[in-house]
Amino acid sequence: MTEKDKGEGGRAVEGTVLELLPQAGYIVELSTRAQVRAHAAGAAKANFSRLRPKDRVLVELSPHDPTRGRITKLLE
């Protein structure tokens, strides 16, 4: 399990895309077995051609709501 503390208060955790949602949303299962709702963030949105179920991603969790996050990187 890779987990890094971010300077802004969010933390990055590895996860797997489970489901595609409308309006570029995703349900991601984290390595801790928790499920969060996430969206592709900023420059990452332009670099992802398409996320699919079972893709491994790095998710930065919101410091205010741990059930929401943003996908910052597609892992291989």
C-alpha positions as a Markdown table, in Angstrom:
| # | Residue | x | y | z |
|---|---|---|---|---|
| 1 | Met | 0.0 | 0.0 | 0.0 |
| 2 | Thr | 1.4 | 3.3 | -1.1 |
| 3 | Glu | 0.3 | 6.3 | 1.0 |
| 4 | Lys | 1.8 | 9.8 | 1.0 |
| 5 | Asp | 0.9 | 12.8 | 3.0 |
| 6 | Lys | 0.2 | 15.9 | 0.9 |
| 7 | Gly | 1.1 | 19.4 | 2.0 |
| 8 | Glu | -2.5 | 20.6 | 1.5 |
| 9 | Gly | -4.0 | 18.2 | 4.1 |
| 10 | Gly | -5.2 | 15.6 | 1.6 |
| 11 | Arg | -3.5 | 12.2 | 1.3 |
| 12 | Ala | -2.8 | 10.1 | -1.7 |
| 13 | Val | -3.8 | 6.4 | -1.7 |
| 14 | Glu | -3.7 | 3.7 | -4.4 |
| 15 | Gly | -7.0 | 2.4 | -5.6 |
| 16 | Thr | -8.8 | 0.5 | -8.4 |
| 17 | Val | -11.6 | 1.9 | -10.6 |
| 18 | Leu | -14.8 | -0.1 | -10.0 |
| 19 | Glu | -17.4 | 1.8 | -11.9 |
| 20 | Leu | -17.8 | 4.6 | -14.3 |
| 21 | Leu | -20.4 | 7.3 | -13.4 |
| 22 | Pro | -22.0 | 10.1 | -15.5 |
| 23 | Gln | -20.2 | 13.4 | -15.9 |
| 24 | Ala | -16.7 | 11.9 | -15.6 |
| 25 | Gly | -17.1 | 10.5 | -12.1 |
| 26 | Tyr | -15.7 | 7.2 | -10.9 |
| 27 | Ile | -16.3 | 4.8 | -8.0 |
| 28 | Val | -12.8 | 3.8 | -6.7 |
| 29 | Glu | -12.0 | 1.1 | -4.2 |
| 30 | Leu | -9.0 | 2.1 | -2.2 |
| 31 | Ser | -6.3 | -0.3 | -1.0 |
| 32 | Thr | -7.9 | 0.0 | 2.5 |
| 33 | Arg | -11.1 | -1.6 | 0.9 |
| 34 | Ala | -13.0 | 1.7 | 1.4 |
| 35 | Gln | -15.0 | 3.0 | -1.6 |
| 36 | Val | -14.9 | 6.7 | -2.7 |
| 37 | Arg | -16.4 | 8.8 | -5.4 |
| 38 | Ala | -13.7 | 10.5 | -7.4 |
| 39 | His | -13.1 | 12.6 | -10.5 |
| 40 | Ala | -10.1 | 13.1 | -12.8 |
| 41 | Ala | -8.2 | 16.2 | -11.6 |
| 42 | Gly | -6.8 | 19.1 | -13.7 |
| 43 | Ala | -3.9 | 18.1 | -16.0 |
| 44 | Ala | -4.6 | 14.5 | -15.3 |
| 45 | Lys | -7.9 | 14.8 | -17.0 |
| 46 | Ala | -6.3 | 15.8 | -20.3 |
| 47 | Asn | -3.7 | 13.0 | -20.1 |
| 48 | Phe | -6.1 | 10.2 | -19.4 |
| 49 | Ser | -7.6 | 8.9 | -22.7 |
| 50 | Arg | -10.2 | 6.9 | -20.8 |
| 51 | Leu | -10.3 | 5.3 | -17.4 |
| 52 | Arg | -11.9 | 1.8 | -17.3 |
| 53 | Pro | -12.9 | -0.6 | -14.5 |
| 54 | Lys | -9.9 | -2.4 | -13.0 |
| 55 | Asp | -7.5 | 0.5 | -13.8 |
| 56 | Arg | -5.1 | 1.2 | -10.9 |
| 57 | Val | -5.0 | 4.9 | -10.0 |
| 58 | Leu | -3.6 | 7.3 | -7.3 |
| 59 | Val | -6.4 | 9.1 | -5.5 |
| 60 | Glu | -6.0 | 12.2 | -3.4 |
| 61 | Leu | -8.6 | 12.2 | -0.7 |
| 62 | Ser | -10.4 | 15.4 | 0.4 |
| 63 | Pro | -9.4 | 16.5 | 3.9 |
| 64 | His | -13.0 | 17.6 | 4.5 |
| 65 | Asp | -14.9 | 14.5 | 3.2 |
| 66 | Pro | -13.0 | 11.2 | 3.1 |
| 67 | Thr | -15.6 | 9.7 | 0.8 |
| 68 | Arg | -14.6 | 12.0 | -2.0 |
| 69 | Gly | -11.4 | 12.4 | -3.9 |
| 70 | Arg | -9.7 | 13.2 | -7.2 |
| 71 | Ile | -7.7 | 11.0 | -9.4 |
| 72 | Thr | -4.2 | 12.4 | -9.9 |
| 73 | Lys | -2.4 | 9.6 | -11.7 |
| 74 | Leu | -3.0 | 6.5 | -13.7 |
| 75 | Leu | -0.7 | 3.7 | -12.4 |
| 76 | Glu | 0.6 | 0.9 | -14.6 |
